[in-house]
Amino acid sequence: MKNLLITGYRAHELSIFDQKHKGITYIKKAITSKLIPLVEEGLEWVITPGQYGVDLWACEAVIALKEQYPHLKLSIITAFLNQEEKWKDDKKIYYEEILKGVDYYGSVSKQPYSGAWQFTSRDDLLLRKTEGILLIYDEDAGEGSPRFMKEKALKKHSADGYRFISISAEDIQSTANEEEFSGFD
């Protein structure tokens, strides 16, 4: 697999309202642990929609991995121009910092938000341009924005073997538990 899509919940869907939340560290570590074997198998590009939440935390994880794996590339492909336009200033500054580590940035629609069709177009493009997805999704919660991407990715998996990798709430909790136990050494 050369191209991987990573996406998942928006920050507010996880009740995360600032970058200081300790759960972000565990989410990034869980993403990194799934990415390393894929990079070592030949993964070249990680592509994300760049929404505030899992998408940008995944970008942080990839940017950190690029130091160890300089061939790894990162792309953000948004649904529409200026998706961050209505974000709070602290989120805009954070986003601008992330963009400095991105190898390719683009928007599917070359205009500002005008309808849900832009998200559908973006998702269809991201699924076409990748061979697999790493989705942060909690089956027990069952709701939230990743549910639609999961349905599309599983359809593509059934149709043509699209690789589906997920990180669950239990995976993240396990990462957190390992961190806490390693602190007792």
N, C-alpha and C positions, 0 to 999 in steps of 0.2 A: 504494500500500500504506500503510495507516494503522497496523497493528499487526504487530510483528515479534517472533518468539521468538528468543532467543539462548541457546545452551547448548553444551556440549562436555564435555571431560574433567574429572574431579575432579583436584585437585592431585596426589594420590598416584599417579594413573595416568600423570602426566607426570614423576614422580620429583621433584616440587617439594614441599618439606617446611616451608618458611617463606616469609614475605612478602618476604624480601630477595633471593630468586632473580632473577637478571637476566633470565631468560626471560619473567617476568611483564610486564616493560616492553614487550617486543616483541609479546607476545600482545595487550596493550591497544592498542598502536599499530596492529596489523593489524586489530583490531576497529574502531577509530576510522576507519581509512581506508575500510573497507566501509560504515560507518554514515553518514558525511558526505553522500555523494551521495543516499542514501535519505532522510535528513532534509531535504535540499534539494528532493527530489521530493515531500515531504509526509508523511513518516513522523511519527506522533504519539506512539506508545507503543512502548517496548521492554519485553518481558516475559521474565522468566527464572525458573527453578525455585529459584534462590538456593542451590544446593549449593556447597560450598567448592571453588573451582577456577575454571574458565572463567566460570561463571555470575556469580560475585562480581567477577571482574576486568572482565567486561563491564559490570557495574553501575558500577564505578569509571570506566570509559570514558564511559558515558552521563552520569554525574554531572558529569564535567568538560565534556562537550559542552553540558550544559544552560546553562552560563554564556554560550555563544555562541548557543545556540538555546533560548531560554526556553520555547518552546511544547512542547518535547520532554518526555515524561513517562516515568517508570520504575516498573515493577511487579515485585514478587517474589510468586510464587504457589507455595507449598510443597505437598508431598504430604500432610503431616500437621502437627499442632501441635508446636511446640517442636523442630523438626528439629535445632537446634543444641545441644540439651540435653546430649548426651554429648561434645561437642567440647571440646578443651583450652581453657583460659581465654584464651590469646592469640587463638585463632580466634573465640571468643565476643565478645571486645572488638572485634575487626575487624568482625565481622558487625553488631554494634550500631552501629558507626560508619557502615557502609553503609546500614543501615535509616534513618538520619537523612536520607539523600538520596532516599529512595523516596517516590513519590507514592501508591502503593497497595500494601498488604501483606495477604495472606490465605493461608489453607490450604484445600485442596480437602476434606480430611477434618478434621472438627472434633474429632479425638481424637488422642492420641499414636500412635506407630508401632504397627501391629497386623498388617501384612502387605504383601506385594509389590503387592497389588491397589491400594494407595494410590498407588503410583508410576504404575501403568497409568491410573488415573483422572485423575491430574494431567496426564500426557502427553496423554491424549485431550482434556481440557479446553483445554490450551495450544494444541494444534493446531486445535481448533475456534474459538478466540478470536483467532487470528492469520491473516494472509494469506500469511505467509512465515516462513522460518527462516534464521538465520545459524548454521551449525553448524561448530564447530572440531573437525575430524576428520582423522585420518591414514589414508588408504586403505591404505598399506603395512602399518601396524600391524594394521588390520582388527579389532582387539578393543577392549574397553573399553566403558564405559557409553554413549557416543554412538552406537554401532552400532545399538541398538534404535530410537532416535529417528530416525536416518537412514532406516532401513527404513520406518518409519511416514510420515515426511515425503515420501519418494519415492513411496509409494503414493498419498498425497494429491495430490502433484504430477501423477501420471498421471491420477488421477480427475477433478480439478477445477482444475488449473493452479496449485496452491499453489507459491509461489515458493521455490526452493531455492538458497541461497547457501552456499558452504563456504569455510572457511579451512583450508588444508592445512599440514602441517609445512614444506613448501617455501615457502609464502607467508610464514610466520613467519620462516624462515631468510632469505628475501629482505629482509624488513623489518630484520632484525638486520644484514645485510650493508650495506644502505643507510645505517643509522645509523653503522656503523664507517667507511665510506668518506666520509661527510659530515664526520666528525671530522678528516679530513686536509686540509680546505680552508685 
